[in-house]
Amino acid sequence: MTNQHHEALSELTEPFDAAVVGAGPAGLSAALALASTGARTLCAGPPFNPDASRPDTRTTALLAGSVQLLVNIGVWPLCAAAAAPLETIRIIDDTGWILQAPEVEFQAAELDLEAFGYNIPNTALVAAMETRARELSNLRYIRTSGVERIEPGANTVRLVLAEGAQIEARLVAGADGRRSISRRAAGISTRAWSYDQAVIACNFDHTGSHEGVSNEFHHPAGPFTTVPLPGRSSSLVWVERPSEIKRLMALDDEAIARAIEANLHGLLGSIANVGPRASFALSGLTASQLAAHRIALIGEAAHVIPPIGAQGLNLGFRDAATLAEHVATALAAGADPGGDDVMRGYDRARARDVASRTYAVDILNRSLLSDFLPVRLARGLGLHLLKSIAPLRQFVMRQGLAPTADMPVLMRQNSGAALQP
């Protein structure tokens, strides 16, 4: 943070309506959503990708509601060119088991949609959000080495930045990840678990056309998933045993390209130009509640799930849009945006969605790891039913996109100014 920013912040005597801790995609979405209510908002956090020598290679498959949120907060026009549509999701049983499940395709056209959503590099998404944040007069966006302390009080919460500046806000949105200091400050406990799995994420080029299809190969150790990017490029999320991920990370660029090609069984042609690879262990976490003491949790501060079914950041975007809706209601009534009614309402509104997605992704992931024959049979039967019964398949697709009820206003069409008081 510059001295100029430090001096400007130190001169502020009135508290912000809302302050967001964290400047990644979840934090910036929360800041922009809160600012769309007219709330005087601050967003503070370290740069999203501070090490330029190791660029972030992750992408996010944004489902339709998340894309609509970006449209309504003025971000989507700034990054749409970097995104590729997801028109079809293909699930392929590549477990090698004797009882092979059928290949299943979920097509957006079955729901009269052009696409389920769009896949976009996180760097392009964050850059667009930062640009939009700097355009809003009621949103102060600052980069800081970190928020070192969060001190809830009766009427406000105090943030103490690493550079020494102190900020007060009536509401704090904690979007500071799985090791969230916001969550600790709120006194919210967690349940955490781990899997005997790890992940590689990278991007690559291919000679064949992906045709807007995301391919999800189910392996005994987890899914191998490719997701379209613009042109003849795709992103990869490869889940394996930790020892295998360690071996794959040690391969040179040519060898990893051949390994990807072999797992795709020729679907995308020849593979080349595999980008920087990132790896991480697979784990899960859920907070016992999503809000307390003027602090509301957003994204991975509240829930961490495996990268299966494009649920992670989309859940975080629904957190952001839901919190903004409750704050808008409070401001319109002249009430406290960080008061108990907002805290309880937000927690109640998000609890079922978060719990159901966490449970579903966990069960799906564990079903791939199980050697128990009845589990394998149940999984295979489920895929058979999805392939053959169109109404069931369409129901599952709708549920995968978003909850059928209580979609936040900011994730609906024609609601760009709906939250303004």
N, C-alpha and C positions, 0 to 999 in steps of 0.2 A: 504494500500500500504506500502511495506517495505521501510526502510530508503535507502537500496541499490537501489531500483527502483527510489526513490525520487532523490537520488544523480545522478543516470544515466540520468534521464530525465532533470535535471537542467543543465547538461553539454551539452545538444543538442543545437546547434546554428542554424542549418538549419531547415527550416520547413518541415514537412511531406507533401507528396502529398495529403494525405487524412487522416482525423481523424474521427472515429466513436464514437459518444456519446451514450452509452447504450450497455450493455453486456448480454442482453437477446437473445432469438433465432433470432429476427429480426436484432439486432445490430451485432451479431457474423456472421450472414449470409452476411451482408453488408461488414463487415471487410474482410472476407475470399474471397468474390467476388471481392472486390477492390484489394486485394493483388494478386489475380490471374491475374490481368492486368499488374503486375510488379510495380504497384504504391507502394511507400514507405508509409506504412499504420500504423496507431495507432488505437487501440480500448480501450476505457476507460469507466468504469462503475462499479457500485456496484455489488457484487456477485448476481447471479440470484436468489438464495434461501438462504438469509443470516440467517434465523432462522431454524436451523436444527431440532428443537423440533416440528416445524409445516411444514413438508415436502410439497412441491408443488405437488398437486395431479392431475394437469391438463395434458391432453394429446392433441396431435395435429394430425388431419387426414391430412397427407401430400399427396396432389394430385400428379399425375404423373410428371408434370413439376418440382415441388418442389423436388421430389425424384431425378430427373435427375440433378438438380442443386447441390444437396448434393453429387451425384456421381462425378460430374465434378470438385468440389472443394475439393475432397478427404475426405469427412466426412462420407458418407454412409457406407463404410466398417467398420467403427468404432462403428456404432449403429444399423445396420440392424437386428442383433439378437434380439433386444428389441422391434421390430416392428411386427405388424400383418397385412396381406394383407386385403384390402377392395375389395371383389369380387362382392358383391351385395349390393345395397341400397334399402331397403324396406320401403315404405311409407304407413302408416296405419291410416285411419280416425277413431279416437277414441273420436270424439267430442260428441257423443251421440245425434246428431241432427237427425231429422226424415229423411232428405235427405242425406243419407250416401254416401260418395264418395267411389269408389272402391279402393281396395288395389293395389298398383303399385310397380313393381320391376324393378329397373335399374340394368342390369347385364353387367359387364365389358366385358364379352365374346361377347356381341353384337357388340362391337367396336374392336373385335379381340385383346383385352387386357387381360393380366393375372389378373390385378387388377386395380381399379381406382387410388389406391395409398396405403399408409400404415399408420396405426395409431401407434403412438409412445409416450411414456411418455416424457413430456418436460424436465424432469431432465436428462434422458438418452440422449436426443438430444443435450442439452446444454453441457453436459460432453464431448460428442464426438467433438463438435465444439471447445471447449476449448483445448482439446488435439491437434486437427489439427492446431489451431491458434499458439500453442507453437512450432510447427514443422517448421513454415515458417520463413525464415531469414529476409524477408522484412516486417513482421508484428510484431509490438510490442503490446502485450496484457497485460494490467495492470488492477488490481482491485483497485478501489479508493472509498472512502466514498461518492464521488460525484463530478460532474463538477459544480462548483458554479457560474461561469460567462463565457459567450461566447461573444466575442467582435469582430464583423466583421470589417475588414479593407479593404483598397483599393486592397491589393495584397494577404493578408492572413487573417485567422481568429485565434484569440487567445483564448485558453481554459485555464481557471484558475481552478485548482483542489482544493478540500477541504484541501488537505495537503500542499498547497502552491505552488506546481510546476506549471509552465506555459508552454504551448505547442502551437506552431503555425502550421497551416496547410493551404494549398491552397484551400482545400475543406473540409467541415464538413458534415458528414451524421448524421442527428439527428434521432436516433432510441431510444429516451428516453421517449416514452410513451405518454399517452393522456395529461399529464400535462407538456409537453415538454418545457424545457427552450431553446432548439435549435429553436423551432418555434417562441417563443417570441423574441429571438435575431434577427431572420430574419424578424420580423415585419409582420408575416403572421397571418391573422385573421382566425377565425373558426366559423362554425355553429354547435351548439350542441343541442341535444334533449334527452329526456328520455322516457321510457316506464313504464307503470304500471306493471312491471314484474321484477323478480329476478331469479337467477340461482343457482342451486347446481351442483357442479362438484365433482365426486369421482370415484373410481374404485371398482370393486367387483368380486367375484368368483361365478361360477354357475355350476350346475351338468350337464346341457345339453351343446351340442356343438353349438357354434355360426356359424360355417361353413362359416366364412368369410363374414357374413351378418351384415350390420348396420341397426338397426331397428329404424325408426323415427315415433313415435306415435303422431299424431296431436290431442292435447287437446284444449279446448276452451281458456285456458290461455297461450298456447304456446306448443312447442314440447317437448316430452320426448324421448331422443335419446340415444341408446346404440351403442357403436362402439367397434369392436373386439380388443382384446389384445392377446398376445401369450398364448397358452394353453386354459384352460377353465376360462378365465377372460375377462372382458369388462370394458370400461369406460362409464360413464354416464354424460350426460348434461341434466338437468331437469329444464325446464323453467316453472315458476308458478307465481301467484300473490305474492307480497312481504309478505303478512301475512301468506300465506301457506308455503312459503320457511322458514320463521321464525319458524313455527310449526315443519316442517320437520327437521330442524337443531337441534331442542331440543330433538328429539327422541333418544332413546338408540340404540345401534348397531343392536339388534335383531328386534326392531320395524321398523327401516328404511329398513332392509333387507326384511321384510314382505311387506312393502309399495312398494318397487321396484318390488318384485315378483308379487304383485297384478296388477301393471301397465303393466307388461309384459305378462299377461294372459297366463302364463305357457310356453312362447316361449323358455326360457333358463333354464327351470327346477327350482330347488330350489336355492335360493340365500343365500350366506354366505360371511363372511370376507369382509364386506364393509369397505373400507379404510377411511382415514381422509377425512372429507368433507369440501369443501370451498364454500362460497356463495358470491355473489356480485350482485349489482343492474344492470339492463340492460339499456344501453344508447347508443347513437350514436354520432358521431362527424365527421366532414369533414373539411379539411383545404381549404381555398379559392384558394391557389396555393401550389404546392409541392416543390418549390425551389425559393430562392431569396438570394441575398447578400452572395454568396458562401456557402449557407447552403441548403442542400437537405433533405427533410423529408422522413423517412422510417417507415413503419408499423403504429402503433397506434399514432405516432406523426402526421400522415397525415390523418388517417381514422380509425374510430372505428365503428364496426357493430356487431349486435347480433350474437351469436355462432350458426348460422344456415347455413347449406349447405357447411360447411368446407371452408369458404372463407377468414376468418380473416388473419391468418398467411401466408396462400398461397398468398394473396395479397401483404403482406410484403416481401415475398421472390421474387415476381416479381418486386417489387420496387428495391430491392438490385441488382438483375441481370440486370435490365435496367440501373440503375445508373452506374454499372461497365462497361456496354457496351459503354455508352457515354464517360466515362473517358478513356477507352481504345482507342477510336477514337481520342480523344484530345491528348493523350500522343503519339500516333503513328504519329500525325501531328506536334509534337513539340509544341502543344498549351497548354493553361492553363487548368488544370483539374477542376478548380473552376470558370472558366470564364463564361461570359454571354451566350455563345453558349451552353455550357453544361447545365447551369441552365434552359434555355428556352427549349432545346431539351428534357431534362428529364421530365419537367413539361408537355410538349405537349404529350410525349410518354405515360405517365401514366394517364393522365386526364380521358380519355374515359373509360378505364378499371375500374378505381376506382369509377367513377360516376355510371356506369352501375351496378356494383356489389352492391354498397351501395343502390341504388334505388331498385334493385330486392329483396334483402334481407329484406329491410324495408317493401316493399309491401307485401311480403309473410308473414312476421310476423304480420303485421296489419290485413291481411285477416283472420288470425286465431282469432284475438281479436274482429272482427266486428260481431255484431248481425244483420247487415243490410242484409235482405234476398237476394237481387241481388248479393251482394258480395259472400255470401255462394254458391249461384247457379253457379256463374262464377268460383269459386274455384273448385267446384265439377265437372263442365263440363271440366275444364282444366285437371283434373286427369283422367276423362273418356277418353279424347282424347289421353292423354299420354299412357294409358293402351292399347288402341286399334290401334293406328297408329304407327307402328314401325319406319318409317323415322322421324316422329316428335320426338319420344322418343330418337332416336339416336342423332338428332340435339341438343336437350336439354342436353343430356349427354356430348356431345363434348363441348358445350358452358359452361357447369358447370365446366369442367376440366380446361379450360384456354381459353383465347381469340383465335379465329381462325387465327387472323393475328398478326404480330408483336411480336411473341414469342421471348423473349431475347435469344441470342446465348447460354448463359450458361445454359439454360433450355432445350436445344436440345441435342440429342444423338451425341456422337463422337465430342464433342466440348471442351474437357477438357483443351486444350491449345489454344483455338481459340482466346482468348483475349490478349495473350502475344504479345507485340509490336515486 
